[in-house]
Amino acid sequence: MTDPEDPRRALARQFIEALPHCKALGLMVDDVQDGFAAMSMPWNDMLVGDPTTVVIHGGAVSSLMDTCSGTAVIAHPRGPTSTATLDLRIDYMRPATPGQSITAEATCYHMTRTVAFVRAVATDDDSDNPVATATGAFTVKT
């Protein structure tokens, strides 16, 4: 984990705290490094998409992965101070286990003058069996 005073971590926190939906989802920044971010979303019955199975709604998982990916872009050494999602493809592999937090990890693996490319994975306590994976493209504002 990075030092809490690290400028990238501070910028990531500011990015998350500026987005009201992140607060509503309970998103937390767990780690930020060069081009990498890890975030978690605690299980909350307000996020359940199916009351029968008590599984968190895919939209909440999508928001977690999108936000984590954008944070990885901002954390890149050549990253912008803000970004927007151009494209995000999410493949849902399985339902998240009810009652468990979901963690996303995203890596910004390539950056051009105008576009950053990211890969992400979301897991619950079974970290060897992803809940979802994602690839995305994000704006790079100069």
N, C-alpha and C positions, 0 to 999 in steps of 0.2 A: 504494500500500500504506500502511496506517496505521502510526503509530509503535508499536513493540513495547511501550511502556509504557502505551498507551491502555487505560483501564479496561475497555472493551468487548472488546478483543482478549484481555485477561487473563481476563475472565469466559468468553469463548468457549473459550480453551485449557483452563480448569478444567473446563468442561462436557464437552469431548472427552476429557480425561485421566481423568475420573471414570467413563467408560464403557469397560469392558474390551473389548467387541467393536470399538470404534474403534481401540484399540491393536492388536488382532489383525489388523485390516484395513489397518493402516498409515496411517490417515487423518491428514492434515495440514491445519491451518488456514492458508490462504494470504492471506486478506484479510477484514477485518471493518470495516464502516462502519455508519452508521445504517440499520438494517433490511436490511442486505445481508451476505451471507457467501459466501466462495469457499473451497472445500476440494478437496484432491486425494487420490487413492488410487493409489499406484504399482502397476504391473502386478506380479503375483506368481503363480507357477505353482500356489501353494496355493489360489488363488481361481478356478481354471479349472473351468468347469461342463461342458465337453465336451472330452475329451482329443483327439478327432479334429480339431476346429477350433482348439483352444487358446484359446477365447473365455472371458472372465471371466463367471462365473455372474451371472445377473440379480439374484439376492438380494444380492450384494455391491454392485452398482450401486444397488439399492434402498436399502440401508443408507447408502450415501454420500449419496444425495439426501435421505433422511429426516433424517439428522444435520445436513446443511448447512442444510436448511430450518428445523429447530429452532434452530440457531445464529442464523439471520437474525431469528427471532422475539425471541430474547434480546437481539440487538443493536439492536432497534428502540428509539427514545428512550423510548417508553412500555412497553417490553417487560418481562416478568416475569424473575425470577432463575432460574426453571426452567419447563419446558413439557413437554407430552406430545402425541403425535400423536393427533388425533381421527379424521382421514381423510386418506389420501394416495392419489391416483390417479397412476399412472405409465404413460406410453405409451412403449414401447420402439420406437424408430424403426429401429434397425439394430444388429448386433453390434458391440461395441467391437473395435478393431483389436488383435490379439494383440501383446503386447510394449509397448504404449503405456499410459501413465498415463491415468486418467480424472479430469477436473476437473468439479466441480459448482459452479454459481452459483445462489444463491437470494435472492429479494427478498420481504420481508414488505410487501405493498402495501396492506393494510387491517387495522385492529385495532379490535375492539369491546371492551367491558368484559370479556368472557369468552372471545372467540375471535379468533385471529389467522389471516389468510389469506396464503398464500405461493404463489409460482410459482418453478419451478426448471428448469434445463436442465443436462444432463451431456454433455460432449464429450470426445473424445480429441484427438490432434494435428490432426485435421480439424475445426477449431472451427466451420466453416460448415455442418457436417452433423451434427446432434445424434445422440447415442447414445440419449438418452431425454429426455422432458420430464415435468414433474410439476406438479400443483396440490394444495394441501393446506390443512387446517385444524388449528390447534394450540390447546391450552388457554392461557388467560391467567389465572394465579393472582394474586389481589389480596391 
